[in-house]
Amino acid sequence: MFVELDLQGRSFATGVTDVKGSVPRFSEQLVDVPLTVSALGALRQILGLAAAGPWPDKLNYELRGRIGGPAFSGLRFQSRGELSLGAAQR
C-alpha cells in the first residue's frame, strides 16, 4: 500500500508498507502505514499557514493511495475532508 497526504493543497507526507493480507468483499481492514514528513514539507506548511493570515481552525486534507494486488492489478483510493485544530489550540 502506498499513500500520499496533502494539507491545504500542498504535499505533506508519504508512506508505504509491504504488509500482506486480504480484504474480503464488502468488509474493512485496518492497515498501519508509517508516514514520512520531510523537514522542508513541514516548514512549507507552517510558512504557508502563517502567510495566509490568522491560524485556521481547520485544515483541508486529501489522502490518495493505492492498494497493491497481484501483478499489475490494484485499487486506487482517495479521501478528502477537514481536520479540526480547535482542540489543539486549547
C-alpha positions in Angstrom: 0.0 0.0 0.0 1.2 3.5 -0.9 -0.4 6.7 0.4 0.1 10.5 -0.1 -1.3 13.1 2.2 -1.8 16.7 1.2 -2.7 19.5 3.6 -4.2 22.8 2.3 -3.4 21.7 -1.2 0.3 21.1 -0.5 2.1 17.8 -0.4 2.8 16.9 3.2 3.6 13.2 3.8 4.0 9.9 2.0 4.1 6.4 3.2 4.4 2.8 2.1 4.0 -0.6 3.7 4.6 -4.1 2.5 2.1 -5.7 4.8 0.4 -8.6 3.1 -3.1 -9.8 3.6 -6.6 -9.8 2.1 -9.8 -7.8 2.5 -12.9 -9.8 1.8 -15.6 -8.2 -0.3 -17.8 -5.7 1.5 -15.6 -5.6 4.5 -12.9 -3.4 6.1 -9.4 -4.0 7.3 -7.1 -1.7 9.3 -3.6 -1.4 7.9 -0.8 0.6 9.6 1.1 2.7 7.1 4.1 4.7 8.5 4.1 8.2 7.1 7.2 10.3 6.5 7.1 14.1 6.6 10.2 15.9 5.3 11.5 18.9 7.2 11.1 21.0 4.1 7.5 19.9 3.7 6.7 20.7 7.4 8.4 24.1 7.0 6.4 24.9 3.8 3.2 24.1 5.6 4.0 26.3 8.6 5.1 29.2 6.3 2.0 28.8 4.1 -0.3 28.9 7.1 1.4 31.9 8.6 1.3 33.8 5.4 -2.4 33.1 5.0 -3.4 35.3 8.0 -4.9 34.1 11.3 -4.2 30.5 12.2 -7.1 28.3 10.8 -9.4 26.2 13.0 -9.5 23.5 10.3 -7.1 22.1 7.7 -8.3 20.6 4.4 -6.7 17.3 3.6 -6.6 14.9 0.7 -5.4 11.3 1.1 -4.6 9.3 -2.0 -3.2 5.9 -2.4 -3.1 2.5 -4.0 -3.6 -0.9 -2.6 -1.5 -3.4 -4.5 -2.8 -6.6 -6.0 -1.4 -9.5 -7.9 0.8 -8.5 -10.9 -0.3 -5.0 -12.1 -3.7 -5.0 -10.6 -4.6 -2.8 -7.7 -7.1 -0.4 -6.3 -6.7 3.3 -6.1 -8.5 5.3 -3.4 -9.0 8.9 -2.4 -10.5 10.7 0.6 -11.0 14.4 1.3 -12.1 16.2 4.4 -11.2 18.6 7.2 -9.0 18.2 10.2 -10.2 20.3 13.2 -7.5 22.1 15.1 -9.8 23.6 17.7 -8.8 21.1 20.5 -5.1 21.6 19.7 -5.2 25.3 20.4 -6.7 24.9 23.9 
